[in-house]
């Protein structure tokens, strides 16, 4: 990713575009999960979670607009790279485990961003809002995944899926980390 000659605002817009892209792709994953989980409680929580993801994408879109920009198309972001490595999840445990890992990464990225020096108040407000939601997302999705695995008589399956996706996540995120670090040094 070439960042030479980019202004601080252009770098911020690019970072926020990556965040926006991840939220939109996360929403797509959740929409797919809605068709696989039928129990009323999960339908309620999944709908709320989906609404949160699209609201997060809107918050990043608005933050970009407030900076005077437009979202930058992201063809090779985190979730795209992750999807290329993981392939299509084969069952509901894998879908939920992948969702947990994606939410963990979002929470980690947003928390790290919030601790950087010089982050403006408006960006901190967005980071705080999305991070608070991620806490609930992680909690309910992991509980549901473990409940389903228990009902299937294979609790170990959830742990195995989480470890597999976390390993892939670490590899994929390593490919983005240097680029993100450069952008954050604006």
Beta strands, then each sheet from edge to edge (+ up, - down):
end
